[in-house]
Amino acid sequence: MKLSELIINDIKPLNTSSKTSHLQLLFNQLTFSHIPVKDNNGTYLGCFSETDAHCFDNDKPLNEYKYALEDFFVRNNTIWLDVLEAFAINSTNIMPVLSEQNEYLGYYELKDVISLFSESPFFSEAGGILVVEKGINDYSFSEISQIVESNDAKLLGAFISRMNTDLVQVTLKIGNTGLNEIIQTFRRYSYNIVSGHEEDGYIESLKERSDYLKKYLNM
């Protein structure tokens, strides 16, 4: 499914001439954190947050509270990772979508975009999750890919999950094989294994059972 197919247009932006009471009523009826607003010419101006709206005088027009508008949006050709980032930066569950000509097209709902994200191979395909760590000037994605593929495995996805001035952590989704041989190869290339979930988890389970058995035999 294309991201643009998730654009919803059932809630029209309020006009700045609308009463604040109308905005407050919408927030009472919906679960949105923000409501989009346009001017008398139909131009998108931004969004009012629910928190701000309930502090407004309900008899006044929205035009008197334009200073509280939050000016965020994405384009209809914005990639889904950037859309997710826009949701996070603006702490919202609704994201207005504009065309390249600044025409208001509708909005995305956060739950729909996350649902699309969960359908990606990183989440939907079977495989193991491995988190590796190395010096920020020493790692490379080409090396990481080479390590995985040299063990006849498939790299289903990778992203930097943590970074500081010295170290970087990369989270990998690996399909097609177990993780033990891959983990050993990463160690030979001086990567620290932060977390590995598959065979590593099985080995840890065996170790815990072994420790339990030793304690039982020593009773």
C-alpha positions in Angstrom: 0.0 0.0 0.0 1.3 3.5 -0.9 1.5 5.9 2.0 -0.6 8.5 0.0 -3.5 6.0 0.1 -3.8 6.5 3.8 -4.7 10.2 3.5 -8.1 10.8 5.2 -10.3 13.8 4.4 -13.4 13.2 6.5 -12.6 16.1 8.9 -12.3 19.5 7.1 -10.0 22.2 8.6 -11.9 24.7 10.7 -12.0 28.3 9.5 -10.4 31.0 11.6 -13.8 32.8 11.7 -15.3 29.7 13.5 -16.1 30.0 17.2 -13.7 28.4 19.7 -16.6 26.5 21.1 -16.7 24.6 17.7 -13.1 23.6 18.1 -13.7 22.5 21.7 -16.7 20.4 20.7 -14.6 18.6 18.0 -12.0 17.7 20.6 -14.7 16.4 22.9 -16.0 14.2 20.1 -12.7 13.0 18.6 -9.5 11.4 19.9 -7.2 13.8 17.9 -4.5 15.7 19.7 -4.7 18.5 17.1 -7.3 20.0 14.7 -6.1 21.7 11.4 -7.2 25.3 10.7 -7.4 27.4 7.4 -8.0 31.0 6.6 -10.9 32.5 4.7 -9.1 31.8 1.4 -8.8 28.1 2.2 -5.1 28.3 2.9 -3.8 25.9 5.6 -2.5 27.8 8.6 -1.6 25.2 11.2 -3.1 23.2 14.0 -4.6 24.0 17.4 -3.7 21.5 20.1 -6.4 20.1 22.5 -4.4 21.4 25.5 -4.5 25.0 24.2 -8.1 24.8 22.9 -9.6 24.1 26.3 -7.9 27.3 27.6 -9.6 29.5 25.0 -12.7 31.6 25.6 -15.4 29.6 23.9 -17.3 32.8 22.7 -14.3 34.2 20.8 -13.4 33.4 17.1 -10.3 31.3 16.5 -8.8 34.2 14.7 -8.0 35.7 18.1 -5.8 32.7 19.0 -3.7 32.5 15.8 -0.6 32.9 18.0 -1.2 29.4 19.4 -1.2 27.7 16.0 1.4 25.0 15.5 2.7 25.0 11.9 3.5 21.4 11.0 2.6 19.3 8.0 4.1 16.9 5.5 3.8 16.7 1.7 2.0 14.0 -0.2 5.3 12.7 -1.5 7.1 12.7 1.9 8.5 9.2 2.6 7.0 7.3 5.6 10.1 7.5 7.8 10.0 11.3 7.5 6.3 11.2 8.3 6.9 9.2 11.4 9.6 11.6 12.4 7.2 14.5 12.0 4.6 12.8 14.2 7.3 12.3 16.9 8.7 15.8 16.7 5.3 17.5 17.0 3.8 15.1 19.6 0.7 14.6 17.6 -1.5 11.8 16.3 -2.8 13.6 13.3 -0.6 15.0 10.5 -1.9 17.4 7.8 -0.8 16.6 4.2 -0.2 19.3 1.7 0.5 19.1 -2.0 3.6 20.8 -3.6 1.2 23.7 -4.4 0.4 24.0 -0.7 -3.1 22.6 -1.2 -4.6 20.9 1.8 -5.2 17.2 0.9 -6.2 15.7 4.2 -4.4 14.1 7.0 -2.6 11.0 8.2 -3.5 9.3 11.5 -0.5 8.0 13.5 -2.0 4.5 14.0 -2.4 4.1 10.2 1.2 5.0 9.5 2.5 2.8 12.3 0.4 -0.1 10.9 2.0 0.4 7.5 5.4 0.4 9.2 4.6 -2.9 10.9 3.9 -4.5 7.6 7.5 -4.0 6.4 9.8 -7.1 6.2 11.6 -5.8 9.3 8.6 -6.8 11.3 6.6 -9.2 9.2 9.3 -11.6 8.1 10.6 -14.4 10.4 14.2 -13.8 11.7 16.4 -12.9 14.5 17.1 -9.5 16.0 20.8 -8.6 16.6 22.1 -5.4 18.2 25.8 -4.7 17.6 28.1 -1.9 18.8 31.3 -0.5 17.5 33.4 2.7 17.5 31.6 5.5 15.7 34.5 5.9 13.3 35.1 2.1 12.8 31.7 0.7 11.7 30.2 0.7 8.2 26.9 -0.6 6.8 28.8 -2.2 3.9 30.9 -4.2 6.4 27.8 -5.2 8.4 26.0 -6.4 5.3 29.1 -8.3 4.2 29.3 -10.1 7.6 25.7 -11.1 7.5 25.7 -12.2 3.9 29.0 -14.1 4.3 27.1 -16.4 6.6 24.5 -17.1 3.9 21.9 -15.0 5.7 19.6 -12.2 4.5 19.7 -8.7 6.0 16.0 -7.7 6.3 16.6 -4.3 7.8 19.1 -2.2 9.8 19.0 1.1 11.6 21.1 3.1 14.0 19.3 2.7 17.4 21.8 4.6 19.6 24.7 6.9 19.0 27.1 9.0 21.1 30.4 10.7 20.5 32.3 7.3 20.8 30.0 4.4 20.0 27.2 3.5 17.6 24.7 0.7 18.0 23.0 -0.8 15.0 19.9 -3.0 15.2 19.7 -5.7 12.6 16.8 -8.0 11.5 18.3 -11.1 10.0 16.5 -13.9 8.2 17.3 -17.2 6.7 19.6 -18.6 9.3 20.5 -18.8 13.0 22.5 -16.1 14.7 25.3 -17.9 16.4 27.7 -18.0 13.5 26.9 -14.4 12.6 27.5 -13.3 16.2 30.9 -15.0 16.2 31.8 -13.3 12.9 30.8 -9.9 14.3 33.0 -10.5 17.3 36.0 -11.4 15.0 35.4 -8.0 13.4 35.6 -6.4 16.8 31.9 -5.6 17.1 30.4 -5.8 20.6 27.2 -7.9 20.8 24.7 -5.9 22.8 21.8 -8.2 22.3 20.9 -11.2 20.2 17.5 -12.9 20.2 17.3 -16.4 18.8 20.0 -19.1 19.3 21.6 -16.7 21.8 18.4 -16.8 23.8 18.3 -20.6 23.6 21.8 -20.8 24.9 21.0 -18.5 27.8 18.0 -20.6 28.6 20.1 -23.7 28.7 22.6 -22.0 31.0 19.9 -20.9 33.4 18.5 -24.5 33.5 22.0 -25.8 34.0 22.6 -23.4 37.0 19.3 -24.5 38.4 20.2 -28.1 38.1 23.5 -27.6 39.9 21.8 -25.8 42.7 19.2 -28.7 43.0 22.0 -31.3 43.1 23.9 -29.4 45.8 20.9 -29.2 48.1 
